[in-house]
Amino acid sequence: MKKWLAIPLAAALLIAPTQTEAKVDISSISATNSHYEGIHYFNQLNVFDYMGNKFYAAANAKRAEVAQVLYMLYRDELKPVRAYKGFSDVPGNHAMYNAIKWSYEVGIFDGSNGQYSPNANIRRDQLAKVLVNAFDLTLNKNNALTFRDVPATDGYYDVVRILASHRITVGDNGYYKPKQNVTNSQLSTFVYRLYKASQGTSASTATATTYDTEYTFDWTVQTAGANLRLRGVDGAKNVASYTAAKGDSIGDIVVGTSTKAHVDKRYTKKVTSILKGNVNYKLPASSEYAVVDVDGQYMYFFYDVHAGNKVRAIYTVNKAYEQAKAGFYGKPTADTLRDYDAIMYMLVNQTRQAQGLAALQISSGNEAVAQNHSKDMATNKFFSHTNKKGESPLQRYNRSGTGSFKAVGENIAMGQFNAIFAFESLHNSKGHRDNMLNKIWTHMAIGSAVNSQTQPYYTQLFFR
């Protein structure tokens, strides 16, 4: 039964706020809180009345409470698929008896050994299964997203991936944290995104995963896959952007259509250096991208040298943020490097999916192999696929990697400003590009590091 398409959630939820008076005090939840929108909206529906007078944001949500929330919202839409037989730990006078009974009848929760376990916590991976199964969600292949801590071998991999493809979950810096218990705040956001997705609204417009950068802003993912779009946010301010989506444009420069000649004609004056304090940083000369200064922004137009120098992507950053960044590379932290890797994953899969190839899965067990090679190069001052011990990528994988892969490929890069610049440089190198677009690969692992001058090194590993 395809309940996902059948639920008229918009009508049911948009009308209700004008008909009820919220009773639960949520004054402690700031409007800047990432969960505020869902909490505030559902409080208007009296969804949280079971808590009493106060919303307990950080408390773990219990199975019965999850049932109660879903019951309040969807009891008229989800219909019984089986008869209720009762549970020994749910007496008829239980405060949430109706919700528990309904949740079993519609197939949201099962019992075990005749018990429902109403007071048991629910983990993030378990909630993914609940929501996917309850609403019969299927994978949105054009918006696929995976997490580094939910490998393909995980029993919850499929349901987490499905939930993420609808942006009902977006994780935290590339991690889903599957074994963590769901808090009341998180439950509100999960269910609110489900509501948003049912209206055809991108959940990323309500809340989004953030990725650390070498700047003082974070990247958020607006759309993934072939139409990858990133937005740089500093609080409520949008201060940067990146798009590789064909048809996107700035002025009359269109991704996938305009060429280097168009950019040169439109912007005759290029940026060749950036003044930061009293130091003028000269940008490296490149025929692979151009930098222009327009309306307080630095705009980077990346060209595809293997496709007639068409504009492959556009990257913009507010001048004040660029000028505030230390030197060429900023001061990337361990979190920044981890998020460089996450961005690189998206970029590789963007170009693969744009070419009609399957997205590569993350081989999380081999990320350390990639990162260790980047660290080795950065620390020991060499740049090669062969390390100082004479080991090739395959030998390094055989020594410390995981899995039963039969073939290994590798790309390395160094010195580019960040993961975006490193990827665009690799993409314009025929051999590296062919490696990323090789259809034999099924998995990849990425690891980055910096040397003592904060100059980044990147290693991409490919497997089958």
LODRENNU-668892 format. One record per residue (C-alpha): residue number from 1; chain; residue in three letters; x, y, z. Coordinates in steps of 0.2 Angstrom, whole numbers, plus 5000, padded with zeros to 4 digits. Layout:
N
NUM / A / ala / X / Y / Z .
...
END
This chain:
464
1 / A / met / 5000 / 5000 / 5000 .
2 / A / lys / 5007 / 5017 / 4995 .
3 / A / lys / 5002 / 5027 / 5009 .
4 / A / trp / 5015 / 5041 / 5005 .
5 / A / leu / 5006 / 5047 / 4990 .
6 / A / ala / 4989 / 5046 / 4997 .
7 / A / ile / 4991 / 5057 / 5013 .
8 / A / pro / 4984 / 5074 / 5011 .
9 / A / leu / 4995 / 5081 / 5024 .
10 / A / ala / 4994 / 5099 / 5019 .
11 / A / ala / 4976 / 5101 / 5021 .
12 / A / ala / 4975 / 5093 / 5038 .
13 / A / leu / 4990 / 5102 / 5045 .
14 / A / leu / 4988 / 5120 / 5038 .
15 / A / ile / 4970 / 5122 / 5045 .
16 / A / ala / 4973 / 5116 / 5062 .
17 / A / pro / 4983 / 5130 / 5070 .
18 / A / thr / 4969 / 5142 / 5068 .
19 / A / gln / 4957 / 5130 / 5078 .
20 / A / thr / 4967 / 5126 / 5093 .
21 / A / glu / 4976 / 5135 / 5107 .
22 / A / ala / 4994 / 5128 / 5112 .
23 / A / lys / 4996 / 5123 / 5130 .
24 / A / val / 5014 / 5118 / 5131 .
25 / A / asp / 5027 / 5131 / 5136 .
26 / A / ile / 5040 / 5132 / 5123 .
27 / A / ser / 5047 / 5149 / 5127 .
28 / A / ser / 5064 / 5141 / 5131 .
29 / A / ile / 5066 / 5136 / 5113 .
30 / A / ser / 5074 / 5151 / 5104 .
31 / A / ala / 5069 / 5155 / 5086 .
32 / A / thr / 5087 / 5152 / 5081 .
33 / A / asn / 5086 / 5134 / 5087 .
34 / A / ser / 5088 / 5122 / 5073 .
35 / A / his / 5072 / 5113 / 5079 .
36 / A / tyr / 5062 / 5128 / 5082 .
37 / A / glu / 5051 / 5128 / 5067 .
38 / A / gly / 5045 / 5110 / 5069 .
39 / A / ile / 5042 / 5112 / 5088 .
40 / A / his / 5033 / 5128 / 5086 .
41 / A / tyr / 5022 / 5122 / 5072 .
42 / A / phe / 5017 / 5106 / 5080 .
43 / A / asn / 5014 / 5115 / 5097 .
44 / A / gln / 5000 / 5124 / 5088 .
45 / A / leu / 4992 / 5108 / 5085 .
46 / A / asn / 4993 / 5103 / 5103 .
47 / A / val / 5004 / 5088 / 5098 .
48 / A / phe / 5014 / 5089 / 5114 .
49 / A / asp / 5000 / 5090 / 5127 .
50 / A / tyr / 5006 / 5073 / 5134 .
51 / A / met / 5021 / 5082 / 5141 .
52 / A / gly / 5011 / 5093 / 5152 .
53 / A / asn / 5015 / 5111 / 5154 .
54 / A / lys / 5033 / 5111 / 5147 .
55 / A / phe / 5042 / 5105 / 5132 .
56 / A / tyr / 5057 / 5094 / 5137 .
57 / A / ala / 5068 / 5097 / 5122 .
58 / A / ala / 5083 / 5087 / 5127 .
59 / A / ala / 5073 / 5072 / 5134 .
60 / A / asn / 5074 / 5055 / 5125 .
61 / A / ala / 5058 / 5052 / 5115 .
62 / A / lys / 5050 / 5035 / 5120 .
63 / A / arg / 5041 / 5023 / 5109 .
64 / A / ala / 5024 / 5027 / 5116 .
65 / A / glu / 5028 / 5046 / 5113 .
66 / A / val / 5033 / 5043 / 5095 .
67 / A / ala / 5016 / 5034 / 5093 .
68 / A / gln / 5007 / 5048 / 5101 .
69 / A / val / 5015 / 5061 / 5090 .
70 / A / leu / 5011 / 5052 / 5074 .
71 / A / tyr / 4994 / 5047 / 5081 .
72 / A / met / 4990 / 5066 / 5083 .
73 / A / leu / 4995 / 5070 / 5066 .
74 / A / tyr / 4990 / 5055 / 5055 .
75 / A / arg / 4976 / 5045 / 5064 .
76 / A / asp / 4964 / 5050 / 5050 .
77 / A / glu / 4976 / 5046 / 5036 .
78 / A / leu / 4984 / 5030 / 5040 .
79 / A / lys / 4971 / 5016 / 5041 .
80 / A / pro / 4972 / 4999 / 5050 .
81 / A / val / 4981 / 4985 / 5041 .
82 / A / arg / 4979 / 4972 / 5056 .
83 / A / ala / 4969 / 4969 / 5071 .
84 / A / tyr / 4976 / 4974 / 5089 .
85 / A / lys / 4979 / 4959 / 5100 .
86 / A / gly / 4985 / 4969 / 5115 .
87 / A / phe / 5001 / 4970 / 5125 .
88 / A / ser / 5005 / 4964 / 5143 .
89 / A / asp / 5013 / 4981 / 5147 .
90 / A / val / 5000 / 4992 / 5140 .
91 / A / pro / 4984 / 4992 / 5151 .
92 / A / gly / 4968 / 4999 / 5145 .
93 / A / asn / 4970 / 5014 / 5156 .
94 / A / his / 4987 / 5018 / 5149 .
95 / A / ala / 4988 / 5037 / 5145 .
96 / A / met / 4993 / 5033 / 5127 .
97 / A / tyr / 4983 / 5018 / 5125 .
98 / A / asn / 4974 / 5024 / 5109 .
99 / A / ala / 4990 / 5030 / 5101 .
100 / A / ile / 4999 / 5013 / 5105 .
101 / A / lys / 4984 / 5003 / 5099 .
102 / A / trp / 4983 / 5013 / 5083 .
103 / A / ser / 5002 / 5012 / 5080 .
104 / A / tyr / 5001 / 4993 / 5080 .
105 / A / glu / 4985 / 4993 / 5069 .
106 / A / val / 4993 / 5003 / 5055 .
107 / A / gly / 5009 / 4994 / 5056 .
108 / A / ile / 5021 / 5008 / 5063 .
109 / A / phe / 5027 / 4998 / 5078 .
110 / A / asp / 5027 / 4979 / 5082 .
111 / A / gly / 5029 / 4971 / 5099 .
112 / A / ser / 5041 / 4958 / 5106 .
113 / A / asn / 5036 / 4943 / 5116 .
114 / A / gly / 5019 / 4951 / 5119 .
115 / A / gln / 5026 / 4967 / 5125 .
116 / A / tyr / 5026 / 4984 / 5117 .
117 / A / ser / 5040 / 4992 / 5128 .
118 / A / pro / 5031 / 5009 / 5129 .
119 / A / asn / 5045 / 5017 / 5139 .
120 / A / ala / 5059 / 5011 / 5129 .
121 / A / asn / 5070 / 5024 / 5120 .
122 / A / ile / 5070 / 5025 / 5101 .
123 / A / arg / 5087 / 5026 / 5091 .
124 / A / arg / 5089 / 5037 / 5076 .
125 / A / asp / 5091 / 5021 / 5065 .
126 / A / gln / 5075 / 5014 / 5072 .
127 / A / leu / 5065 / 5030 / 5069 .
128 / A / ala / 5071 / 5029 / 5051 .
129 / A / lys / 5064 / 5012 / 5049 .
130 / A / val / 5048 / 5017 / 5058 .
131 / A / leu / 5045 / 5032 / 5046 .
132 / A / val / 5050 / 5023 / 5030 .
133 / A / asn / 5039 / 5008 / 5033 .
134 / A / ala / 5024 / 5018 / 5040 .
135 / A / phe / 5023 / 5029 / 5025 .
136 / A / asp / 5030 / 5017 / 5012 .
137 / A / leu / 5044 / 5029 / 5006 .
138 / A / thr / 5055 / 5024 / 4992 .
139 / A / leu / 5072 / 5030 / 4987 .
140 / A / asn / 5073 / 5046 / 4978 .
141 / A / lys / 5087 / 5042 / 4966 .
142 / A / asn / 5090 / 5060 / 4960 .
143 / A / asn / 5093 / 5065 / 4978 .
144 / A / ala / 5103 / 5051 / 4986 .
145 / A / leu / 5113 / 5055 / 5001 .
146 / A / thr / 5124 / 5043 / 5012 .
147 / A / phe / 5132 / 5044 / 5029 .
148 / A / arg / 5150 / 5039 / 5034 .
149 / A / asp / 5144 / 5030 / 5049 .
150 / A / val / 5130 / 5020 / 5040 .
151 / A / pro / 5139 / 5008 / 5029 .
152 / A / ala / 5130 / 4998 / 5016 .
153 / A / thr / 5133 / 4982 / 5027 .
154 / A / asp / 5122 / 4991 / 5041 .
155 / A / gly / 5105 / 4983 / 5043 .
156 / A / tyr / 5097 / 5000 / 5043 .
157 / A / tyr / 5107 / 5006 / 5028 .
158 / A / asp / 5092 / 5006 / 5016 .
159 / A / val / 5080 / 5015 / 5027 .
160 / A / val / 5092 / 5028 / 5032 .
161 / A / arg / 5096 / 5031 / 5014 .
162 / A / ile / 5078 / 5032 / 5009 .
163 / A / leu / 5074 / 5044 / 5023 .
164 / A / ala / 5089 / 5055 / 5018 .
165 / A / ser / 5084 / 5055 / 4999 .
166 / A / his / 5068 / 5065 / 5004 .
167 / A / arg / 5079 / 5076 / 5016 .
168 / A / ile / 5069 / 5070 / 5031 .
169 / A / thr / 5086 / 5068 / 5038 .
170 / A / val / 5101 / 5077 / 5034 .
171 / A / gly / 5113 / 5071 / 5047 .
172 / A / asp / 5127 / 5081 / 5055 .
173 / A / asn / 5143 / 5085 / 5045 .
174 / A / gly / 5141 / 5069 / 5035 .
175 / A / tyr / 5136 / 5058 / 5050 .
176 / A / tyr / 5119 / 5051 / 5054 .
177 / A / lys / 5124 / 5045 / 5072 .
178 / A / pro / 5112 / 5030 / 5070 .
179 / A / lys / 5114 / 5023 / 5088 .
180 / A / gln / 5110 / 5039 / 5097 .
181 / A / asn / 5093 / 5040 / 5105 .
182 / A / val / 5081 / 5052 / 5097 .
183 / A / thr / 5077 / 5067 / 5108 .
184 / A / asn / 5060 / 5076 / 5108 .
185 / A / ser / 5068 / 5091 / 5098 .
186 / A / gln / 5074 / 5079 / 5085 .
187 / A / leu / 5058 / 5070 / 5084 .
188 / A / ser / 5049 / 5086 / 5080 .
189 / A / thr / 5061 / 5090 / 5066 .
190 / A / phe / 5060 / 5072 / 5058 .
191 / A / val / 5041 / 5073 / 5058 .
192 / A / tyr / 5041 / 5091 / 5052 .
193 / A / arg / 5052 / 5087 / 5037 .
194 / A / leu / 5041 / 5072 / 5033 .
195 / A / tyr / 5026 / 5085 / 5033 .
196 / A / lys / 5037 / 5097 / 5022 .
197 / A / ala / 5042 / 5083 / 5010 .
198 / A / ser / 5024 / 5077 / 5008 .
199 / A / gln / 5020 / 5095 / 5001 .
200 / A / gly / 5034 / 5093 / 4988 .
201 / A / thr / 5044 / 5106 / 4998 .
202 / A / ser / 5063 / 5102 / 5000 .
203 / A / ala / 5067 / 5098 / 5018 .
204 / A / ser / 5083 / 5107 / 5015 .
205 / A / thr / 5074 / 5124 / 5015 .
206 / A / ala / 5068 / 5121 / 5033 .
207 / A / thr / 5085 / 5115 / 5040 .
208 / A / ala / 5101 / 5108 / 5032 .
209 / A / thr / 5117 / 5099 / 5036 .
210 / A / thr / 5131 / 5111 / 5038 .
211 / A / tyr / 5149 / 5108 / 5033 .
212 / A / asp / 5164 / 5117 / 5040 .
213 / A / thr / 5175 / 5128 / 5029 .
214 / A / glu / 5191 / 5137 / 5030 .
215 / A / tyr / 5180 / 5153 / 5031 .
216 / A / thr / 5169 / 5158 / 5045 .
217 / A / phe / 5154 / 5152 / 5036 .
218 / A / asp / 5147 / 5134 / 5033 .
219 / A / trp / 5141 / 5125 / 5018 .
220 / A / thr / 5124 / 5118 / 5017 .
221 / A / val / 5118 / 5107 / 5003 .
222 / A / gln / 5103 / 5114 / 4994 .
223 / A / thr / 5102 / 5100 / 4981 .
224 / A / ala / 5113 / 5084 / 4979 .
225 / A / gly / 5117 / 5073 / 4964 .
226 / A / ala / 5119 / 5079 / 4947 .
227 / A / asn / 5112 / 5096 / 4951 .
228 / A / leu / 5123 / 5099 / 4966 .
229 / A / arg / 5121 / 5116 / 4974 .
230 / A / leu / 5129 / 5122 / 4990 .
231 / A / arg / 5125 / 5138 / 5000 .
232 / A / gly / 5137 / 5146 / 5012 .
233 / A / val / 5128 / 5153 / 5027 .
234 / A / asp / 5134 / 5163 / 5042 .
235 / A / gly / 5119 / 5163 / 5054 .
236 / A / ala / 5104 / 5170 / 5043 .
237 / A / lys / 5116 / 5177 / 5030 .
238 / A / asn / 5119 / 5169 / 5013 .
239 / A / val / 5137 / 5173 / 5009 .
240 / A / ala / 5143 / 5160 / 4997 .
241 / A / ser / 5137 / 5148 / 4984 .
242 / A / tyr / 5142 / 5134 / 4972 .
243 / A / thr / 5133 / 5126 / 4958 .
244 / A / ala / 5136 / 5113 / 4946 .
245 / A / ala / 5118 / 5112 / 4940 .
246 / A / lys / 5116 / 5114 / 4921 .
247 / A / gly / 5105 / 5129 / 4918 .
248 / A / asp / 5110 / 5139 / 4933 .
249 / A / ser / 5116 / 5156 / 4930 .
250 / A / ile / 5124 / 5172 / 4936 .
251 / A / gly / 5118 / 5186 / 4924 .
252 / A / asp / 5120 / 5179 / 4907 .
253 / A / ile / 5133 / 5166 / 4911 .
254 / A / val / 5125 / 5149 / 4911 .
255 / A / val / 5132 / 5133 / 4918 .
256 / A / gly / 5134 / 5120 / 4905 .
257 / A / thr / 5131 / 5132 / 4890 .
258 / A / ser / 5142 / 5148 / 4892 .
259 / A / thr / 5160 / 5146 / 4887 .
260 / A / lys / 5176 / 5154 / 4893 .
261 / A / ala / 5175 / 5166 / 4878 .
262 / A / his / 5158 / 5172 / 4885 .
263 / A / val / 5165 / 5175 / 4902 .
264 / A / asp / 5180 / 5185 / 4895 .
265 / A / lys / 5168 / 5195 / 4884 .
266 / A / arg / 5156 / 5199 / 4899 .
267 / A / tyr / 5170 / 5202 / 4912 .
268 / A / thr / 5185 / 5210 / 4904 .
269 / A / lys / 5194 / 5214 / 4921 .
270 / A / lys / 5199 / 5198 / 4931 .
271 / A / val / 5205 / 5197 / 4949 .
272 / A / thr / 5223 / 5192 / 4950 .
273 / A / ser / 5227 / 5196 / 4968 .
274 / A / ile / 5217 / 5198 / 4984 .
275 / A / leu / 5223 / 5211 / 4997 .
276 / A / lys / 5222 / 5205 / 5015 .
277 / A / gly / 5227 / 5218 / 5028 .
278 / A / asn / 5244 / 5224 / 5022 .
279 / A / val / 5248 / 5208 / 5012 .
280 / A / asn / 5243 / 5206 / 4993 .
281 / A / tyr / 5241 / 5188 / 4989 .
282 / A / lys / 5244 / 5184 / 4971 .
283 / A / leu / 5232 / 5171 / 4964 .
284 / A / pro / 5240 / 5157 / 4954 .
285 / A / ala / 5238 / 5160 / 4935 .
286 / A / ser / 5226 / 5147 / 4928 .
287 / A / ser / 5216 / 5144 / 4912 .
288 / A / glu / 5204 / 5133 / 4921 .
289 / A / tyr / 5195 / 5146 / 4930 .
290 / A / ala / 5192 / 5165 / 4930 .
291 / A / val / 5189 / 5176 / 4945 .
292 / A / val / 5180 / 5192 / 4944 .
293 / A / asp / 5174 / 5205 / 4957 .
294 / A / val / 5156 / 5210 / 4956 .
295 / A / asp / 5145 / 5218 / 4968 .
296 / A / gly / 5155 / 5214 / 4984 .
297 / A / gln / 5158 / 5196 / 4978 .
298 / A / tyr / 5172 / 5186 / 4971 .
299 / A / met / 5165 / 5175 / 4957 .
300 / A / tyr / 5174 / 5160 / 4951 .
301 / A / phe / 5169 / 5152 / 4934 .
302 / A / phe / 5176 / 5135 / 4932 .
303 / A / tyr / 5179 / 5129 / 4915 .
304 / A / asp / 5178 / 5111 / 4908 .
305 / A / val / 5193 / 5110 / 4897 .
306 / A / his / 5187 / 5094 / 4889 .
307 / A / ala / 5170 / 5100 / 4884 .
308 / A / gly / 5175 / 5116 / 4874 .
309 / A / asn / 5179 / 5126 / 4889 .
310 / A / lys / 5161 / 5127 / 4894 .
311 / A / val / 5157 / 5134 / 4912 .
312 / A / arg / 5156 / 5118 / 4922 .
313 / A / ala / 5152 / 5127 / 4939 .
314 / A / ile / 5151 / 5144 / 4947 .
315 / A / tyr / 5158 / 5148 / 4965 .
316 / A / thr / 5155 / 5164 / 4974 .
317 / A / val / 5161 / 5171 / 4990 .
318 / A / asn / 5157 / 5187 / 4999 .
319 / A / lys / 5173 / 5198 / 4998 .
320 / A / ala / 5173 / 5202 / 5016 .
321 / A / tyr / 5174 / 5183 / 5021 .
322 / A / glu / 5188 / 5180 / 5008 .
323 / A / gln / 5198 / 5195 / 5014 .
324 / A / ala / 5196 / 5189 / 5032 .
325 / A / lys / 5202 / 5172 / 5029 .
326 / A / ala / 5220 / 5169 / 5034 .
327 / A / gly / 5232 / 5168 / 5019 .
328 / A / phe / 5227 / 5156 / 5004 .
329 / A / tyr / 5221 / 5141 / 5015 .
330 / A / gly / 5214 / 5148 / 5031 .
331 / A / lys / 5216 / 5138 / 5046 .
332 / A / pro / 5207 / 5122 / 5043 .
333 / A / thr / 5203 / 5111 / 5058 .
334 / A / ala / 5201 / 5092 / 5059 .
335 / A / asp / 5182 / 5095 / 5057 .
336 / A / thr / 5186 / 5106 / 5042 .
337 / A / leu / 5196 / 5092 / 5034 .
338 / A / arg / 5183 / 5079 / 5038 .
339 / A / asp / 5170 / 5091 / 5029 .
340 / A / tyr / 5182 / 5094 / 5014 .
341 / A / asp / 5181 / 5075 / 5012 .
342 / A / ala / 5162 / 5075 / 5013 .
343 / A / ile / 5161 / 5089 / 5000 .
344 / A / met / 5173 / 5080 / 4989 .
345 / A / tyr / 5162 / 5064 / 4989 .
346 / A / met / 5147 / 5075 / 4983 .
347 / A / leu / 5158 / 5083 / 4969 .
348 / A / val / 5164 / 5066 / 4963 .
349 / A / asn / 5146 / 5059 / 4963 .
350 / A / gln / 5139 / 5075 / 4955 .
351 / A / thr / 5150 / 5072 / 4939 .
352 / A / arg / 5147 / 5054 / 4939 .
353 / A / gln / 5128 / 5056 / 4940 .
354 / A / ala / 5128 / 5070 / 4927 .
355 / A / gln / 5136 / 5058 / 4915 .
356 / A / gly / 5123 / 5045 / 4919 .
357 / A / leu / 5134 / 5034 / 4930 .
358 / A / ala / 5130 / 5027 / 4947 .
359 / A / ala / 5135 / 5036 / 4962 .
360 / A / leu / 5149 / 5028 / 4972 .
361 / A / gln / 5146 / 5021 / 4989 .
362 / A / ile / 5157 / 5027 / 5003 .
363 / A / ser / 5169 / 5014 / 5009 .
364 / A / ser / 5170 / 5021 / 5027 .
365 / A / gly / 5182 / 5007 / 5033 .
366 / A / asn / 5195 / 5014 / 5020 .
367 / A / glu / 5194 / 5032 / 5024 .
368 / A / ala / 5209 / 5030 / 5036 .
369 / A / val / 5219 / 5023 / 5021 .
370 / A / ala / 5216 / 5038 / 5011 .
371 / A / gln / 5219 / 5050 / 5025 .
372 / A / asn / 5235 / 5042 / 5031 .
373 / A / his / 5242 / 5044 / 5013 .
374 / A / ser / 5238 / 5062 / 5013 .
375 / A / lys / 5245 / 5064 / 5031 .
376 / A / asp / 5261 / 5054 / 5025 .
377 / A / met / 5263 / 5066 / 5010 .
378 / A / ala / 5260 / 5082 / 5020 .
379 / A / thr / 5272 / 5076 / 5035 .
380 / A / asn / 5286 / 5069 / 5024 .
381 / A / lys / 5285 / 5082 / 5010 .
382 / A / phe / 5283 / 5071 / 4995 .
383 / A / phe / 5269 / 5070 / 4982 .
384 / A / ser / 5267 / 5053 / 4974 .
385 / A / his / 5256 / 5037 / 4973 .
386 / A / thr / 5271 / 5028 / 4980 .
387 / A / asn / 5275 / 5031 / 4998 .
388 / A / lys / 5293 / 5032 / 5006 .
389 / A / lys / 5291 / 5013 / 5009 .
390 / A / gly / 5289 / 5010 / 4991 .
391 / A / glu / 5271 / 5005 / 4993 .
392 / A / ser / 5258 / 5007 / 4979 .
393 / A / pro / 5240 / 5011 / 4983 .
394 / A / leu / 5235 / 4993 / 4981 .
395 / A / gln / 5249 / 4988 / 4993 .
396 / A / arg / 5243 / 5001 / 5006 .
397 / A / tyr / 5225 / 4995 / 5004 .
398 / A / asn / 5231 / 4977 / 5007 .
399 / A / arg / 5241 / 4981 / 5022 .
400 / A / ser / 5228 / 4992 / 5032 .
401 / A / gly / 5212 / 4992 / 5022 .
402 / A / thr / 5195 / 4983 / 5024 .
403 / A / gly / 5183 / 4974 / 5013 .
404 / A / ser / 5186 / 4962 / 4999 .
405 / A / phe / 5189 / 4974 / 4984 .
406 / A / lys / 5199 / 4967 / 4970 .
407 / A / ala / 5205 / 4983 / 4961 .
408 / A / val / 5210 / 5000 / 4968 .
409 / A / gly / 5212 / 5016 / 4959 .
410 / A / glu / 5219 / 5033 / 4966 .
411 / A / asn / 5219 / 5051 / 4963 .
412 / A / ile / 5230 / 5063 / 4973 .
413 / A / ala / 5230 / 5082 / 4973 .
414 / A / met / 5239 / 5096 / 4984 .
415 / A / gly / 5240 / 5115 / 4986 .
416 / A / gln / 5222 / 5119 / 4980 .
417 / A / phe / 5213 / 5131 / 4991 .
418 / A / asn / 5199 / 5119 / 4997 .
419 / A / ala / 5190 / 5103 / 4991 .
420 / A / ile / 5181 / 5112 / 4977 .
421 / A / phe / 5196 / 5119 / 4969 .
422 / A / ala / 5205 / 5102 / 4971 .
423 / A / phe / 5190 / 5093 / 4963 .
424 / A / glu / 5189 / 5105 / 4948 .
425 / A / ser / 5208 / 5103 / 4945 .
426 / A / leu / 5207 / 5084 / 4945 .
427 / A / his / 5192 / 5085 / 4934 .
428 / A / asn / 5201 / 5095 / 4921 .
429 / A / ser / 5216 / 5082 / 4921 .
430 / A / lys / 5211 / 5068 / 4908 .
431 / A / gly / 5218 / 5054 / 4918 .
432 / A / his / 5211 / 5059 / 4935 .
433 / A / arg / 5194 / 5063 / 4927 .
434 / A / asp / 5194 / 5046 / 4918 .
435 / A / asn / 5197 / 5038 / 4935 .
436 / A / met / 5183 / 5047 / 4944 .
437 / A / leu / 5171 / 5042 / 4929 .
438 / A / asn / 5177 / 5024 / 4927 .
439 / A / lys / 5161 / 5014 / 4928 .
440 / A / ile / 5170 / 4999 / 4935 .
441 / A / trp / 5171 / 5007 / 4952 .
442 / A / thr / 5158 / 5004 / 4966 .
443 / A / his / 5165 / 5013 / 4981 .
444 / A / met / 5177 / 5027 / 4986 .
445 / A / ala / 5186 / 5033 / 5001 .
446 / A / ile / 5193 / 5051 / 5003 .
447 / A / gly / 5205 / 5058 / 5015 .
448 / A / ser / 5213 / 5075 / 5017 .
449 / A / ala / 5227 / 5083 / 5028 .
450 / A / val / 5237 / 5098 / 5029 .
451 / A / asn / 5256 / 5102 / 5031 .
452 / A / ser / 5264 / 5114 / 5043 .
453 / A / gln / 5259 / 5129 / 5031 .
454 / A / thr / 5241 / 5123 / 5031 .
455 / A / gln / 5243 / 5118 / 5013 .
456 / A / pro / 5230 / 5104 / 5009 .
457 / A / tyr / 5233 / 5087 / 5002 .
458 / A / tyr / 5219 / 5076 / 4995 .
459 / A / thr / 5218 / 5057 / 4992 .
460 / A / gln / 5204 / 5049 / 4983 .
461 / A / leu / 5203 / 5030 / 4983 .
462 / A / phe / 5192 / 5020 / 4971 .
463 / A / phe / 5187 / 5002 / 4973 .
464 / A / arg / 5178 / 4987 / 4965 .
END
